[in-house]
Amino acid sequence: MHELVIVNETSSPISELTIHLISEPPFVKPRIWSLESVGAGETYHLRDLDVPLDGALLSRLTEAESASLQFELRSRNQPDVVLARHESTVELLARNQWGGIGHLPEMVAAFVQPNDQAIDRLLKGAALALQTAGKSGSIDGYSQGSKRAWELASGIWAAVLQRKLNYALPPASFEHSGQKVRSPSQVLDAGLATCLDLALLFAACLEQAHLNPLLVFTRGHAFVGVWLRDEEFSTAVVDDVTAVRKRLKLQEMLVFETTLAAQGQAVSFSQAIENAGRQLSEEEEDKFELVIDVKHARMSRIKPLAQAQRKLQANADTTDILKGIQSA
């Protein structure tokens, strides 16, 4: 919630107030706010808007589901009398479903999962590719400067190419309506990925390599970028393509077309960079949507989603422990 306000449109003050929040299904745990009074014709803004979510319920969702939030304003003097009521409809998404850039687009950073087990395997492949090319195999981020950041990104590119992934067409208008997202492990296991899956996979590798990734959205498409030095934009969402072009021109970042890594043929990293650069040119400006700066999203407390398999295993381990205690 961004705002919760009481507007007293009457000619008298109201006092001894409570606001009750419930949801159906109960994805939000019930909460009650208390306040002393709101004067006649006054507006009162509540400050503490944190509400606890039922993580277990949300984790069980496998498909989108409609829900409602119900707010009721009451007086403590007459607790059974509802002074005002407001209901909001909410769409609950499955844990692997992104809602698109239409609302809170920076939430896509939660699907960048650097701690997925598949990422370490890819980084090992990147290290070997760099060593084969006569470079250091260390995954050392920005410690050796911009040139080294470029080398790490190219090593990751080579490692993903070796997986011989195949491209899968995304849903129409996915960038606005959203889509279900494959985790890095699912991408490597199945060998299939949409443009968004690939962008998220590369972004996770870059982040785990201690680089700052970017997610680039154009009309009906997504690819990835990376800062070549330890920087970030001033906001998580950048919708000004000229600001992105400026950084590219100054060689402070690069972008590359990730779907070229799933075309069944070897494509050089330089070709992928050139292809993505054309998509951000002035000739293609009308197709640009926005860029998500993953580092800034992390600073805004948008953390990677917990891995489903690990959560299931943790729940299973807890069940076994409880069974053992009961047996004892």
N, C-alpha and C positions, 0 to 999 in steps of 0.2 A: 504494500500500500504506500502510495505517495502522499495522500492527504486524507484526513478525516476531520470534518468540520461540522459544528452545530451552529445553525443560524436561527436566532430567536426573532421571528417576524411579528411577535405579539407586542402589546403595549405594556406588558408586565414582566418583571424578571422571573426566571425559573431557577429553582435551587434544588440541592440534594439530588443530583442526577447520576444515573448510571447508563452506560452504553453496553449492550450485550451483543456479542458476536457468536453466531453458530454457522455451521456449513452443512450442506447435504450433497453428496456423502461427506462424512466428517474428515475431510482432508486437512482442515485447520482445526486445531484444538480450541475449544470454547474459551472466550476471554471476556472479562468485564473491566471497563474503565470507570472510574469514579471522579466526579468533579463537583465543586461546591455550587457554582451558579453561573448563569449567562444572563446579562442584563437585557433589558428591553431594547430591541433593535440591534443587538450586538451579535458579533460573530466570534466563535471560540474555536481555535485550531488546536487539536490534540497533538502532542509532540511524540509521545512514545507509540510508534506504529508497528513495532515488531510483534508478529504473531507466530507461534510455533506451528510448524507443519507436521503432519503425520507422515514421516518418511517411509514407514513400512507400507502404508496404503498406496502412496505414490509409486513406490518401487514395484508394486505388484501389477500396475497397469500395463497392459500390452497393446491397448488401442486408446485413441482419444475418447474422452468421456465428458459430458456436460455436468457442471456442478453449480451450486448457488451459494452465495454469501448473504446472510441476513443480519442486518443491524437493527436493533431496537433501542430507542431512548426511553428511559423510565425515570420516575421519581422514587426516591427511597421512601418517601412518605406514603406513596400509593404504589407499591411494587407491581401490582397486577394491572395497572393502567399503562398502556403504551402511548407515549406522547408523540412519537414519530417512528416510522419504519422505512427502511431502505433495503432493497434486494438487488444484488449484482450477479449476473451470470458469468461464470468462469469456465473456460475450456481446460480440462486436465489432459496433459499429453503423456504418452508413454515415455519411459525414461530414455529411450533411444530416439525420440522424435524432436526435431528442432522446429520451432514455430515460424521461421522466416524472418526477414528483415523489417516487416511491417511494424513490429512492436518489440522493443528492447532487442535490437539486432545484435548487440554485444554479447548476448547470452550464448551465441554460437561458440564463444571461446570455451565454454564448459565442455564442449565436445572435442576439444584439443586435449588428448589424453597421453601425456608424455610418460606416464608410469605404466602403461600397458606393456605386457611382457614382449610383445612383438617389436616394440620400439628399440629395445636393447639389442635384439637380433639384427635389426636394420643398421644400427649404429656400429655393430661389430663388422657388418659387411662394408660400411662406409670406411672404417679404419683400414680394413684389408685393401680396399680399392685405392686409398690414398698411399698406402705403403707400396703397392704395385706400381704406382706412378712416381715413386721415389720421394714421396712426401711423408711427413710425420703422421703416425696413426693415432696420435693423441686426440681425444675429444675435449678440446680446451677452449671453446668459445671465443671470446674476444681478447684473450690474453696475449695473442701475437698480432693483433691489429686487423685491419679490414681485409687484407689479402688472405689471411688465414681464415677469416669468416667465409670468404668466397670459396676457398678450398673445401671447407667442411660442408658447405651447401652442395658443392659439386660431388663430393664423396657420397653424400646421402642420395643424390640423384642416381649415381651409379649403382648404389645398393638396391634401390627400388627397381631400377631397370632389370637387374638380375633376377627379380622375382617373376618376370614375364606376366604381369597382370593384364587383365582384359577390361576394357572400358564398358560400363553399363550406362545406358541413357537414363538421366534423372527424370522425375515427374515434370510435367509442363509447369512453368512459372514457379519452380520450387523455391526460388530465392525470395518470393513473397508469401507463398502458401506453406513453405516448409517441406520437410521430408523426414523419413526415418533414416538414421545414420548408422553406417557400419563402423564398428570399432576397428582399430588397427589389427587386432588379432583376427577378426572376422574377415577383413580384407585379405590378409595373407593366407588364411585357411581356404577361403573360397576362390581367391584369385580374381574377384570381380570388384569394381568400384565405380561409383559415379564421380563426376567432377568434384562435388563437395566432399565425398569420402576421401578422394586423393588429396585435396587441399588440406583437409584435417590431418591426414596421415603425415604429409610432409611437415605441416606446422608442428605436430607432436615431436617428430624427429628433430627439427630445428630447436625447439624449446628444450628438449632433453640434452641437446648438444650445447646448451647455455647460450643460444642465440635468440634474438627477439623476432618472432615470426609475425607476418601480416596475412590476413585473409582478404582477398580482393573479390568483390562481387560486381559483375556486369549483368546485363539483361540475359537471363537464362543460363548463367555460367558462373563458375567460381574457380579461382586459382590462388596461388600463394606468393608471398614476398618475404623478404627478410632484411632487417637492418644490417648494414655492414660494420656498424659500430654500436656500442652499447647505448642506444637511445630509444625514445618512444615519442609518439605524438602527444600533444597536450590533452587529447581526449581519446576515448576508446573507439569512437565512431568518427570517421573522417569522410565527409561527403563532398569535399572540394577536390576534384581531380587535379587542379593546378598545383595544389599543395603537394600531391603525390609526385607529379611530374618534376617539380622543383627538386625534390629529394633524389629522384632518379638521375636528373641531370648533374647534380653535384656528386653523384656516385656514393651517396650515403646509404642507399638501399638498392636492392634489385628485386625484380619480380620474374617469375618463370611459369610457363604453361605446364601444369602438372599432368594433364590428360595425355601429353605426348609420351609419358612414361608407361602408358597402358595401351599402346598401339601395335604391339607385337613386333616392333623393330627398334633397332638401336638409334636413338636420337641424342645428339650431343647436348650438354648442358647449355652451351652458348646458343644453340638453336632454340631451346626452350625459353631462354631469356629474351631473345629477339622476337619470338612469337608473342610473348606476353607484353613486351614493350609496345608492339603495334596495336594491341587491344586498348592501350591507354593513350594512344596518340590523339591529336586533335580531330582527325578524320573519324574516330570512333567515339568521340566524346558523348554523343547522345545515348550510348549504351552503358555508360558508367553508372553504377549504383552507389557503392560506398566501399570503404576499407575498414576492417576491424583490426585494431592494434592489440594483439594478445597480451603483451606485457602490461599495457595500461588497464586492460580488462582485469588482469590479475590484481593490480593495485586497487581496483574497485571491488575486490572480494569475489570475483567470479572465478571460482576454482574448478579444476577438472572434475568431471563426474567420477564417482567411485565406480570401480569395475564390478560389473554384475556378478561375475563368477566368484570373485573374492568375497563379496557380500553373502552369496549363497553358501560358500564354504564356511564363513564365519558363523552364519546361522546354524549350519549343520553341526559345527564344533560345539556351539553353545548347547544345542539340543542333546548331544552325546554327554556333555558334562552334567546336565541336569538329570539325565537318565541314570548316570553313574551315582549321583548324590542320592537319588530316590532309592536305588538298589541297595546302597549302603545303609 
